[in-house]
Amino acid sequence: MEITQFTATLFYSDSPKVTTQALIEAWGLEGYTCELSEEFDPRLDFFRGFRGGTFVHLQKPSPIQIDELPDHYPENAQTDIDFDKTYLINPRAALEGFQGSLFQSELLFRVVKDEDQPRVAHNEWAAVLLGIFQVCPINAVWAHQTGVLIGREDLAEYTSYANTQSEEGGQFAPSLAFGVFCIRDGNLIKAWSTGLEHFSHQNLYVENSLITPQEACQIVFNVGYSITANWRFEVGQTAEAGGFFCKIQAAELFDEAVLQFVPV
């Protein structure tokens, strides 16, 4: 039996005065029954145990210990993108929330891996975050599986959306499932994805001097979303993404083999 595991660091302005019972009640309103594990320590943990079919461990906060920014910040927050017109996480707001925080706590999440429906784990992850967000004044979340900082407003919007019920259950929020980064390198715009390996696919890369940061990110996001819906892309193909026809070629980024989408 394979396990999907996600981890994150949560950041706060002040140490939250939340109780374990309040957290259990928040998840209960989402329809989940919670059971504390024998290892639960009320001196160290907000929660440690089972929430429905998932295992969750949320530590109590401590003074912030991270003295360096996550990789690709602040560069990822310095491109001229109107995030209100996209489904992208706003890195500027997230960075402000992170830099305004004084406390942090660690979150661990595990669920049995579903090879046929990898979105299920991400839906459960979003539901876990929503319950915590409803009782804890979170400034930002650093999702380690994607490397993305998520600010308070985006966390509220996308966890709420993910827990809006549809015929299939919770909605899938791609903005929380994989990351999109964008930086300016001289006259080049570089955009790439993170986290698509959780959908058994290579990550994506765009490098171009003739398109805007927003257009580059739109290519990456649109293709990434298709991948989460079980589309597959290969070297040598052409594909339409973000309003551009792109050739797909092999590339390497940060010592990882990726698919580069080249607008033509």
C-alpha positions as CSV (number, residue, x, y, z in Angstrom):
1,M,0.0,0.0,0.0
2,E,1.5,3.3,-1.1
3,I,1.1,6.5,0.8
4,T,0.8,10.1,-0.5
5,Q,2.4,12.5,2.0
6,F,2.3,16.3,1.9
7,T,4.0,18.6,4.3
8,A,3.8,22.4,4.9
9,T,4.9,25.1,7.2
10,L,2.1,27.4,8.5
11,F,2.9,31.0,9.5
12,Y,1.1,33.3,11.9
13,S,1.5,36.9,13.3
14,D,0.8,35.6,16.8
15,S,0.7,32.2,18.4
16,P,-2.9,30.9,17.8
17,K,-5.0,30.3,20.9
18,V,-6.9,27.5,19.2
19,T,-7.9,24.2,21.0
20,T,-7.7,20.7,19.7
21,Q,-11.5,20.4,20.2
22,A,-12.1,23.5,18.0
23,L,-10.1,21.9,15.2
24,I,-11.9,18.6,15.5
25,E,-15.2,20.5,15.4
26,A,-14.1,22.4,12.2
27,W,-13.3,19.2,10.4
28,G,-16.5,17.7,11.8
29,L,-18.6,20.4,10.1
30,E,-16.9,19.2,6.8
31,G,-18.2,15.7,7.6
32,Y,-15.1,14.1,9.0
33,T,-14.8,12.0,12.2
34,C,-11.5,12.5,14.0
35,E,-9.6,10.2,16.4
36,L,-6.5,11.2,18.3
37,S,-3.6,8.8,18.1
38,E,-1.8,7.4,21.1
39,E,1.2,9.6,20.2
40,F,-0.8,12.8,20.6
41,D,0.9,15.2,23.1
42,P,-1.2,18.2,24.0
43,R,1.9,20.1,25.0
44,L,3.4,19.8,21.5
45,D,0.4,19.1,19.2
46,F,-2.7,20.8,18.0
47,F,-3.8,17.5,16.5
48,R,-2.2,14.2,15.8
49,G,-4.4,11.4,14.6
50,F,-6.9,10.4,12.0
51,R,-9.3,12.7,10.2
52,G,-11.6,10.4,8.3
53,G,-9.3,8.2,6.2
54,T,-6.3,10.6,6.4
55,F,-3.6,11.0,9.0
56,V,-2.9,14.6,10.1
57,H,-0.2,16.0,12.5
58,L,-0.3,19.7,13.2
59,Q,2.3,20.9,15.7
60,K,1.8,23.7,18.1
61,P,3.5,26.9,16.9
62,S,6.9,28.1,17.9
63,P,8.8,31.3,17.2
64,I,9.7,31.5,13.5
65,Q,12.9,29.6,12.8
66,I,13.3,30.1,9.0
67,D,15.8,32.8,8.3
68,E,15.9,32.4,4.5
69,L,13.3,32.9,1.9
70,P,12.0,29.8,0.0
71,D,13.7,29.1,-3.3
72,H,12.9,31.6,-6.1
73,Y,11.6,34.2,-3.8
74,P,11.5,37.2,-4.0
75,E,12.2,36.9,-7.8
76,N,8.9,35.0,-8.3
77,A,7.1,37.9,-6.8
78,Q,8.7,40.6,-9.0
79,T,7.1,40.0,-12.4
80,D,4.4,42.3,-13.7
81,I,1.4,40.0,-13.6
82,D,-2.2,41.0,-12.7
83,F,-3.0,38.0,-10.5
84,D,-6.6,39.0,-10.2
85,K,-7.1,38.0,-13.8
86,T,-5.6,34.6,-13.3
87,Y,-6.0,31.4,-11.3
88,L,-2.4,31.7,-10.1
89,I,-1.3,32.0,-6.5
90,N,-0.3,35.7,-5.9
91,P,3.4,35.4,-4.7
92,R,3.5,39.1,-3.7
93,A,0.7,38.8,-1.2
94,A,2.1,35.4,0.0
95,L,5.6,36.9,0.5
96,E,4.1,39.8,2.5
97,G,2.2,37.4,4.7
98,F,5.4,35.3,5.2
99,Q,7.6,38.3,6.1
100,G,5.0,39.6,8.5
101,S,4.9,36.4,10.6
102,L,6.5,35.7,13.9
103,F,5.4,32.1,14.6
104,Q,5.3,28.9,12.6
105,S,4.0,25.3,12.9
106,E,4.6,22.2,10.9
107,L,1.8,20.2,9.2
108,L,2.0,16.6,8.0
109,F,-0.7,14.9,5.9
110,R,-0.9,11.3,4.7
111,V,-3.5,9.4,2.7
112,V,-3.5,6.1,0.9
113,K,-2.4,6.7,-2.7
114,D,-5.0,6.3,-5.4
115,E,-3.0,5.7,-8.7
116,D,-6.1,6.1,-10.8
117,Q,-7.4,9.3,-9.2
118,P,-4.4,11.4,-7.9
119,R,-6.7,14.4,-7.5
120,V,-8.3,12.7,-4.5
121,A,-5.3,13.3,-2.3
122,H,-5.2,17.0,-3.3
123,N,-8.9,17.4,-2.5
124,E,-8.3,15.9,1.0
125,W,-5.3,18.2,1.5
126,A,-7.4,21.2,0.6
127,A,-10.1,20.1,3.1
128,V,-7.4,19.7,5.8
129,L,-6.1,23.2,5.2
130,L,-9.7,24.7,5.2
131,G,-10.4,23.2,8.7
132,I,-7.2,24.7,10.1
133,F,-7.7,28.0,8.4
134,Q,-11.2,28.3,9.9
135,V,-9.8,28.3,13.4
136,C,-6.2,29.5,13.0
137,P,-5.3,33.1,11.8
138,I,-2.8,31.9,9.1
139,N,-0.8,34.5,7.3
140,A,0.8,32.2,4.8
141,V,1.5,28.5,4.0
142,W,4.6,27.1,2.5
143,A,3.6,24.0,0.7
144,H,6.7,21.9,0.5
145,Q,5.5,19.5,-2.3
146,T,5.3,22.4,-4.7
147,G,7.6,25.0,-3.0
148,V,4.9,27.6,-3.3
149,L,4.0,30.2,-0.7
150,I,0.3,30.7,-0.4
151,G,-1.1,33.9,1.1
152,R,-4.1,34.3,3.3
153,E,-6.6,35.5,0.6
154,D,-5.6,32.8,-1.8
155,L,-5.8,30.1,0.9
156,A,-9.3,31.3,1.8
157,E,-10.5,31.4,-1.8
158,Y,-9.0,28.1,-3.1
159,T,-9.7,25.9,0.0
160,S,-13.3,27.2,0.1
161,Y,-13.7,26.4,-3.6
162,A,-12.1,23.0,-3.2
163,N,-14.8,22.2,-0.6
164,T,-17.7,23.3,-2.6
165,Q,-19.7,20.1,-3.3
166,S,-20.3,18.8,-6.8
167,E,-21.7,15.5,-8.1
168,E,-18.3,14.0,-7.6
169,G,-17.7,15.4,-4.1
170,G,-15.3,18.3,-3.5
171,Q,-14.1,20.5,-6.3
172,F,-10.5,20.1,-7.5
173,A,-8.4,23.3,-7.0
174,P,-5.4,23.2,-9.4
175,S,-3.9,26.3,-7.8
176,L,-3.2,24.2,-4.7
177,A,-2.2,21.0,-6.5
178,F,0.8,22.2,-8.5
179,G,3.0,25.3,-8.6
180,V,3.7,27.9,-11.3
181,F,6.8,30.1,-10.9
182,C,7.9,33.0,-13.1
183,I,11.0,35.1,-13.1
184,R,12.6,37.6,-15.5
185,D,16.2,36.8,-16.5
186,G,17.6,39.7,-18.6
187,N,15.3,39.9,-21.6
188,L,14.0,36.4,-21.1
189,I,10.8,35.4,-19.3
190,K,11.1,32.0,-17.6
191,A,8.1,30.1,-16.2
192,W,7.9,26.6,-14.9
193,S,5.7,24.2,-13.0
194,T,6.4,22.2,-9.8
195,G,4.5,19.2,-8.3
196,L,3.3,17.6,-11.5
197,E,5.3,14.5,-10.6
198,H,2.5,13.7,-8.2
199,F,0.4,13.2,-11.4
200,S,3.1,10.9,-12.9
201,H,4.2,13.6,-15.4
202,Q,7.3,15.7,-16.1
203,N,7.2,19.3,-15.1
204,L,6.9,22.1,-17.6
205,Y,9.1,25.0,-18.7
206,V,8.7,28.1,-20.9
207,E,11.5,30.4,-21.9
208,N,10.8,33.3,-24.2
209,S,11.6,36.9,-24.8
210,L,8.6,37.8,-26.9
211,I,5.7,36.9,-24.6
212,T,4.7,38.5,-21.3
213,P,5.1,36.9,-17.8
214,Q,1.4,36.4,-17.7
215,E,1.3,34.7,-21.0
216,A,4.2,32.4,-20.0
217,C,2.4,31.5,-16.8
218,Q,-0.9,30.9,-18.6
219,I,0.8,28.3,-20.9
220,V,2.3,26.5,-17.9
221,F,-1.0,26.6,-15.9
222,N,-3.2,25.5,-18.7
223,V,-1.0,22.6,-19.6
224,G,-0.5,21.7,-16.0
225,Y,-4.3,21.7,-15.4
226,S,-4.7,19.3,-18.4
227,I,-2.1,17.0,-16.9
228,T,-4.1,16.8,-13.7
229,A,-7.1,15.7,-15.8
230,N,-5.0,12.8,-17.2
231,W,-3.8,14.4,-20.4
232,R,-0.2,13.4,-21.4
233,F,2.3,15.4,-23.4
234,E,5.5,14.2,-25.1
235,V,8.6,15.5,-26.8
236,G,7.9,16.1,-30.5
237,Q,4.2,17.0,-30.1
238,T,2.6,20.4,-30.7
239,A,-0.1,21.7,-28.4
240,E,-2.3,24.7,-27.9
241,A,-1.9,26.3,-24.5
242,G,-2.8,29.8,-23.3
243,G,-3.6,31.0,-26.7
244,F,-0.3,29.8,-28.3
245,F,0.6,26.9,-30.4
246,C,3.7,25.4,-28.9
247,K,6.3,22.8,-29.9
248,I,7.3,20.5,-27.1
249,Q,11.0,19.6,-26.7
250,A,13.2,18.1,-24.1
251,A,15.0,20.3,-21.6
252,E,16.6,20.3,-18.2
253,L,15.8,22.7,-15.4
254,F,17.4,22.6,-11.9
255,D,18.9,19.2,-12.7
256,E,15.4,17.8,-13.6
257,A,14.3,16.6,-17.0
258,V,11.3,18.8,-18.1
259,L,9.1,19.4,-21.1
260,Q,9.8,22.8,-22.7
261,F,6.9,24.5,-24.5
262,V,8.1,26.7,-27.2
263,P,5.6,29.2,-28.7
264,V,5.6,29.3,-32.5
